[in-house]
Amino acid sequence: MDALRPLITAALAARQNAYAPYSRFLVGAAVLADGAIFAGSNVENAAYPQGQCAEASAIGAMVTAGKRTLSCVVVVGTGEALCTPCGGCRQRLREFGAPDLPIHLVGEDGALRRTVTLADLLPLSFGPDNLGLNHD
């Protein structure tokens, strides 16, 4: 759990900066890539399809920094239910993460609620390796 603390702290801080005036559902995410942490929050838009998920924001920051391989993900959501990545974000995570990528689901209090793998969330996934690509 100590190794996760910096990721959880980053995701909690990002969640506080979420822009969610419509749903009021604040989400923060942090990803680990090559030892560096990248965080993001959800950003809503009055034209709903134009919004961006926290996971997509964190992945965008990671890619902007030149990183390509996820090794760990933390997602912090609002409320009592587990906040798991949406379908689109599951595919985004698959672009840069292997099926055994750990995804830690954390409550807004910072407590770890559950850990799953990308394969748990997106079984029989299609990714870069299906096309013969490798980001390494």
C-alpha atoms as one frame of an Amber mdcrd trajectory, in Angstrom:
protein
   0.000   0.000   0.000   2.912   2.372   0.699   4.036   2.110  -2.928   0.550
   3.196  -4.036   0.398   6.231  -1.745   2.031   8.698  -4.207  -0.364   7.596
  -6.966  -3.362   7.833  -4.656  -2.252  11.282  -3.487  -1.875  12.465  -7.093
  -5.290  11.082  -8.084  -6.968  12.676  -5.059  -5.363  16.045  -5.851  -6.422
  15.803  -9.500  -9.973  14.923  -8.425 -10.144  18.170  -6.447  -9.502  20.060
  -9.697 -12.105  18.192 -11.745 -14.462  20.328 -13.793 -17.827  18.629 -13.385
 -20.511  21.339 -13.154 -23.154  19.161 -14.824 -22.824  15.768 -13.156 -21.035
  16.889  -9.979 -19.248  13.509 -10.296 -15.598  14.278  -9.600 -12.998  11.776
 -10.796  -9.233  11.799 -10.512  -6.784   9.346 -12.013  -3.061   8.800 -11.803
  -0.953   6.549 -13.978   2.593   5.310 -13.503   4.865   5.059 -16.536   8.626
   4.501 -16.365   8.630   5.562 -12.720   6.858   8.874 -13.389   3.368   9.744
 -12.175   0.873  11.536 -14.414  -2.484  12.691 -13.077  -5.695  13.893 -14.648
  -9.250  14.843 -13.776 -12.520  14.686 -15.639 -13.428  17.780 -17.647 -17.098
  18.130 -18.581 -18.539  20.273 -21.330 -22.052  21.601 -21.968 -21.908  19.572
 -25.201 -21.621  16.250 -23.338 -19.689  14.260 -25.962 -16.893  16.827 -25.763
 -16.012  16.001 -22.164 -12.904  14.115 -21.134 -12.468  11.409 -18.525  -9.819
  11.555 -15.818  -8.057   8.486 -17.214  -7.886  10.087 -20.670  -6.447  13.276
 -19.133  -3.754  11.306 -17.268  -2.877   9.267 -20.361  -2.656  12.472 -22.399
  -0.177  13.931 -19.898   1.826  10.693 -20.030   2.002  10.705 -23.825   2.877
  14.406 -23.873   5.858  13.585 -21.633   7.004  10.963 -24.134   6.022   7.884
 -22.144   4.223   4.952 -23.722   3.940   2.076 -21.237   1.605   2.023 -18.234
   2.623  -0.007 -15.206  -0.069   1.017 -12.693  -3.327   3.005 -12.570  -5.315
   4.559  -9.727  -8.872   5.855 -10.184 -10.662   7.876  -7.488 -14.371   8.525
  -7.865 -17.297  10.036  -6.063 -19.768   8.124  -3.923 -20.054   4.673  -2.416
 -20.048   2.597  -5.618 -16.770   1.528  -7.207 -15.662   4.010  -9.843 -14.263
   1.949 -12.701 -12.995   3.287 -16.030 -15.685   3.687 -18.695 -15.578   1.519
 -21.811 -13.687   4.101 -23.840 -11.075   4.540 -21.122 -10.659   0.795 -20.799
  -9.660   0.768 -24.463  -7.385   3.789 -23.934  -5.678   1.961 -21.071  -5.289
  -1.094 -23.312  -3.449   0.990 -25.890  -0.638   1.569 -23.388  -1.098  -1.264
 -20.891  -0.904  -5.036 -20.907  -3.852  -7.204 -19.863  -2.236  -7.714 -16.421
  -2.076  -3.929 -15.787  -3.199  -3.344 -12.176  -6.004  -0.813 -11.746  -6.592
   0.307  -8.176 -10.069   1.614  -7.400  -9.963   4.102  -4.549 -12.664   5.907
  -2.589 -12.769   9.658  -2.186 -11.400   9.116   1.338  -8.185   7.703  -0.171
  -8.881   4.120   0.903  -8.191   1.322  -1.551 -11.484  -0.424  -2.292 -10.469
  -2.988  -4.873  -7.711  -3.890  -7.300  -8.506  -5.384 -10.694  -6.539  -5.986
 -13.858  -7.224  -4.545 -17.262  -8.133  -8.080 -18.384 -10.814  -8.155 -15.665
 -12.334  -4.962 -17.077 -11.726  -5.637 -20.770 -11.540  -9.387 -21.421 -10.400
 -10.630 -24.824  -9.272  -7.119 -25.670  -7.927  -5.827 -28.970  -4.723  -3.848
 -28.684  -1.543  -2.794 -30.466  -0.107  -6.304 -30.268  -2.988  -7.539 -32.433
  -1.561  -5.298 -35.147   2.020  -6.406 -34.513   2.919  -3.155 -32.717   4.911
  -2.746 -29.535   5.368   0.606 -27.742   8.602  -0.416 -26.023
